[in-house]
Amino acid sequence: MDADLGRQWMLPYDVAPGRSRSRRTIPTDRDTVLALDPTGAPPIMNRIRTRGVLLTAVSALAITLSACGSDDAAETPAADTSTGTSAPSASPVPETSAMPVSEGPFGEGCAAVPTEGAGSFEGMSTAPVATAAGNNPALSTLVRAVQAANLVDTLNTTPDITVLAPADPAFAAVPADALNALLADTPALTTVLTHHVIPGRLAPDELAGTHPTLNDDQVTIAGSGEDFSIAADGTVVGMEASVICGNVQTANATVYIIDQVLEPAGR
């Protein structure tokens, strides 16, 4: 090794034209050479080696950074495009339909009305209400009560009224002695009968509600469509009254035939 260090390394250098080439002598002193490169390698070789180390280090760093970038991209979750909450779906609005409004007479009790003649719906439509009721066999007891109270002319000449007309079975439900006593008491009978008469002609869609009567009191009717009733505390026998044949037209009134006799409050 010492012999090798004792040897001079000669580096060729190009010289300008006209000048002789010269060789540069590199120190051969051991300490000087070691100072240049502790490994003993020539300076040029040392620079080449250093440059290679640097290139290797840079390449390794680039690979490392690339790998880190790939890991970060892999670990980053995809952007959540959802809002986190779903918009509530509109609840279907339930369809509601109004009860049908009858344009003509309605109700099971209409079957008792004659189909032709003066007592039919067509025949009644041209006569005033008391006269029309007298032509209808289903209302015979009511007509007798109206005559006993001397109300025939009043009902026939009063324009645009609504009559709640008890059918014969309604009067039959009243105990006989009580009914006979009522028919014999004209003021009481007048009070009861005028309680069944409402000013104005009420169509079926206007019937429900509380209405004034010709007795200067009120009657309350509940229901809609073709189903109407009056509370039990508003009848003579304490049973709920129902419209059994409604929207019957006469010359001056709209008639609703009911299955109970009404009683004014406080009578």
Secondary structure as a PSIPRED ss2 file (coil, helix, strand):
# PSIPRED VFORMAT (PSIPRED V4.0)

   1 M C   1.000  0.000  0.000
   2 D H   0.000  1.000  0.000
   3 A H   0.000  1.000  0.000
   4 D H   0.000  1.000  0.000
   5 L H   0.000  1.000  0.000
   6 G H   0.000  1.000  0.000
   7 R C   1.000  0.000  0.000
   8 Q C   1.000  0.000  0.000
   9 W C   1.000  0.000  0.000
  10 M E   0.000  0.000  1.000
  11 L E   0.000  0.000  1.000
  12 P E   0.000  0.000  1.000
  13 Y C   1.000  0.000  0.000
  14 D C   1.000  0.000  0.000
  15 V C   1.000  0.000  0.000
  16 A C   1.000  0.000  0.000
  17 P C   1.000  0.000  0.000
  18 G C   1.000  0.000  0.000
  19 R C   1.000  0.000  0.000
  20 S C   1.000  0.000  0.000
  21 R C   1.000  0.000  0.000
  22 S C   1.000  0.000  0.000
  23 R E   0.000  0.000  1.000
  24 R E   0.000  0.000  1.000
  25 T E   0.000  0.000  1.000
  26 I C   1.000  0.000  0.000
  27 P C   1.000  0.000  0.000
  28 T C   1.000  0.000  0.000
  29 D C   1.000  0.000  0.000
  30 R H   0.000  1.000  0.000
  31 D H   0.000  1.000  0.000
  32 T H   0.000  1.000  0.000
  33 V H   0.000  1.000  0.000
  34 L H   0.000  1.000  0.000
  35 A H   0.000  1.000  0.000
  36 L H   0.000  1.000  0.000
  37 D C   1.000  0.000  0.000
  38 P C   1.000  0.000  0.000
  39 T C   1.000  0.000  0.000
  40 G C   1.000  0.000  0.000
  41 A C   1.000  0.000  0.000
  42 P C   1.000  0.000  0.000
  43 P H   0.000  1.000  0.000
  44 I H   0.000  1.000  0.000
  45 M H   0.000  1.000  0.000
  46 N H   0.000  1.000  0.000
  47 R H   0.000  1.000  0.000
  48 I H   0.000  1.000  0.000
  49 R H   0.000  1.000  0.000
  50 T H   0.000  1.000  0.000
  51 R H   0.000  1.000  0.000
  52 G H   0.000  1.000  0.000
  53 V H   0.000  1.000  0.000
  54 L H   0.000  1.000  0.000
  55 L H   0.000  1.000  0.000
  56 T H   0.000  1.000  0.000
  57 A H   0.000  1.000  0.000
  58 V H   0.000  1.000  0.000
  59 S H   0.000  1.000  0.000
  60 A H   0.000  1.000  0.000
  61 L H   0.000  1.000  0.000
  62 A H   0.000  1.000  0.000
  63 I H   0.000  1.000  0.000
  64 T H   0.000  1.000  0.000
  65 L H   0.000  1.000  0.000
  66 S H   0.000  1.000  0.000
  67 A H   0.000  1.000  0.000
  68 C H   0.000  1.000  0.000
  69 G H   0.000  1.000  0.000
  70 S H   0.000  1.000  0.000
  71 D H   0.000  1.000  0.000
  72 D H   0.000  1.000  0.000
  73 A H   0.000  1.000  0.000
  74 A H   0.000  1.000  0.000
  75 E H   0.000  1.000  0.000
  76 T C   1.000  0.000  0.000
  77 P C   1.000  0.000  0.000
  78 A C   1.000  0.000  0.000
  79 A C   1.000  0.000  0.000
  80 D C   1.000  0.000  0.000
  81 T C   1.000  0.000  0.000
  82 S C   1.000  0.000  0.000
  83 T C   1.000  0.000  0.000
  84 G C   1.000  0.000  0.000
  85 T C   1.000  0.000  0.000
  86 S C   1.000  0.000  0.000
  87 A C   1.000  0.000  0.000
  88 P C   1.000  0.000  0.000
  89 S C   1.000  0.000  0.000
  90 A C   1.000  0.000  0.000
  91 S C   1.000  0.000  0.000
  92 P C   1.000  0.000  0.000
  93 V C   1.000  0.000  0.000
  94 P C   1.000  0.000  0.000
  95 E C   1.000  0.000  0.000
  96 T C   1.000  0.000  0.000
  97 S C   1.000  0.000  0.000
  98 A C   1.000  0.000  0.000
  99 M C   1.000  0.000  0.000
 100 P C   1.000  0.000  0.000
 101 V C   1.000  0.000  0.000
 102 S C   1.000  0.000  0.000
 103 E C   1.000  0.000  0.000
 104 G C   1.000  0.000  0.000
 105 P C   1.000  0.000  0.000
 106 F E   0.000  0.000  1.000
 107 G C   1.000  0.000  0.000
 108 E H   0.000  1.000  0.000
 109 G H   0.000  1.000  0.000
 110 C H   0.000  1.000  0.000
 111 A H   0.000  1.000  0.000
 112 A H   0.000  1.000  0.000
 113 V C   1.000  0.000  0.000
 114 P C   1.000  0.000  0.000
 115 T C   1.000  0.000  0.000
 116 E C   1.000  0.000  0.000
 117 G C   1.000  0.000  0.000
 118 A C   1.000  0.000  0.000
 119 G C   1.000  0.000  0.000
 120 S C   1.000  0.000  0.000
 121 F H   0.000  1.000  0.000
 122 E H   0.000  1.000  0.000
 123 G H   0.000  1.000  0.000
 124 M H   0.000  1.000  0.000
 125 S C   1.000  0.000  0.000
 126 T C   1.000  0.000  0.000
 127 A C   1.000  0.000  0.000
 128 P C   1.000  0.000  0.000
 129 V H   0.000  1.000  0.000
 130 A H   0.000  1.000  0.000
 131 T H   0.000  1.000  0.000
 132 A H   0.000  1.000  0.000
 133 A H   0.000  1.000  0.000
 134 G H   0.000  1.000  0.000
 135 N C   1.000  0.000  0.000
 136 N C   1.000  0.000  0.000
 137 P H   0.000  1.000  0.000
 138 A H   0.000  1.000  0.000
 139 L H   0.000  1.000  0.000
 140 S H   0.000  1.000  0.000
 141 T H   0.000  1.000  0.000
 142 L H   0.000  1.000  0.000
 143 V H   0.000  1.000  0.000
 144 R H   0.000  1.000  0.000
 145 A H   0.000  1.000  0.000
 146 V H   0.000  1.000  0.000
 147 Q H   0.000  1.000  0.000
 148 A H   0.000  1.000  0.000
 149 A C   1.000  0.000  0.000
 150 N C   1.000  0.000  0.000
 151 L C   1.000  0.000  0.000
 152 V H   0.000  1.000  0.000
 153 D H   0.000  1.000  0.000
 154 T H   0.000  1.000  0.000
 155 L H   0.000  1.000  0.000
 156 N H   0.000  1.000  0.000
 157 T H   0.000  1.000  0.000
 158 T C   1.000  0.000  0.000
 159 P C   1.000  0.000  0.000
 160 D C   1.000  0.000  0.000
 161 I E   0.000  0.000  1.000
 162 T E   0.000  0.000  1.000
 163 V E   0.000  0.000  1.000
 164 L E   0.000  0.000  1.000
 165 A E   0.000  0.000  1.000
 166 P E   0.000  0.000  1.000
 167 A C   1.000  0.000  0.000
 168 D H   0.000  1.000  0.000
 169 P H   0.000  1.000  0.000
 170 A H   0.000  1.000  0.000
 171 F H   0.000  1.000  0.000
 172 A H   0.000  1.000  0.000
 173 A C   1.000  0.000  0.000
 174 V C   1.000  0.000  0.000
 175 P C   1.000  0.000  0.000
 176 A H   0.000  1.000  0.000
 177 D H   0.000  1.000  0.000
 178 A H   0.000  1.000  0.000
 179 L H   0.000  1.000  0.000
 180 N H   0.000  1.000  0.000
 181 A H   0.000  1.000  0.000
 182 L H   0.000  1.000  0.000
 183 L H   0.000  1.000  0.000
 184 A H   0.000  1.000  0.000
 185 D C   1.000  0.000  0.000
 186 T H   0.000  1.000  0.000
 187 P H   0.000  1.000  0.000
 188 A H   0.000  1.000  0.000
 189 L H   0.000  1.000  0.000
 190 T H   0.000  1.000  0.000
 191 T H   0.000  1.000  0.000
 192 V H   0.000  1.000  0.000
 193 L H   0.000  1.000  0.000
 194 T H   0.000  1.000  0.000
 195 H C   1.000  0.000  0.000
 196 H C   1.000  0.000  0.000
 197 V E   0.000  0.000  1.000
 198 I E   0.000  0.000  1.000
 199 P E   0.000  0.000  1.000
 200 G C   1.000  0.000  0.000
 201 R C   1.000  0.000  0.000
 202 L C   1.000  0.000  0.000
 203 A C   1.000  0.000  0.000
 204 P H   0.000  1.000  0.000
 205 D H   0.000  1.000  0.000
 206 E H   0.000  1.000  0.000
 207 L H   0.000  1.000  0.000
 208 A C   1.000  0.000  0.000
 209 G E   0.000  0.000  1.000
 210 T E   0.000  0.000  1.000
 211 H E   0.000  0.000  1.000
 212 P E   0.000  0.000  1.000
 213 T C   1.000  0.000  0.000
 214 L C   1.000  0.000  0.000
 215 N C   1.000  0.000  0.000
 216 D C   1.000  0.000  0.000
 217 D C   1.000  0.000  0.000
 218 Q E   0.000  0.000  1.000
 219 V E   0.000  0.000  1.000
 220 T E   0.000  0.000  1.000
 221 I E   0.000  0.000  1.000
 222 A E   0.000  0.000  1.000
 223 G E   0.000  0.000  1.000
 224 S E   0.000  0.000  1.000
 225 G C   1.000  0.000  0.000
 226 E C   1.000  0.000  0.000
 227 D E   0.000  0.000  1.000
 228 F E   0.000  0.000  1.000
 229 S E   0.000  0.000  1.000
 230 I E   0.000  0.000  1.000
 231 A C   1.000  0.000  0.000
 232 A H   0.000  1.000  0.000
 233 D H   0.000  1.000  0.000
 234 G H   0.000  1.000  0.000
 235 T E   0.000  0.000  1.000
 236 V C   1.000  0.000  0.000
 237 V C   1.000  0.000  0.000
 238 G C   1.000  0.000  0.000
 239 M C   1.000  0.000  0.000
 240 E C   1.000  0.000  0.000
 241 A E   0.000  0.000  1.000
 242 S E   0.000  0.000  1.000
 243 V E   0.000  0.000  1.000
 244 I E   0.000  0.000  1.000
 245 C E   0.000  0.000  1.000
 246 G E   0.000  0.000  1.000
 247 N E   0.000  0.000  1.000
 248 V E   0.000  0.000  1.000
 249 Q E   0.000  0.000  1.000
 250 T C   1.000  0.000  0.000
 251 A C   1.000  0.000  0.000
 252 N C   1.000  0.000  0.000
 253 A E   0.000  0.000  1.000
 254 T E   0.000  0.000  1.000
 255 V E   0.000  0.000  1.000
 256 Y E   0.000  0.000  1.000
 257 I E   0.000  0.000  1.000
 258 I E   0.000  0.000  1.000
 259 D C   1.000  0.000  0.000
 260 Q C   1.000  0.000  0.000
 261 V C   1.000  0.000  0.000
 262 L E   0.000  0.000  1.000
 263 E C   1.000  0.000  0.000
 264 P C   1.000  0.000  0.000
 265 A C   1.000  0.000  0.000
 266 G C   1.000  0.000  0.000
 267 R C   1.000  0.000  0.000
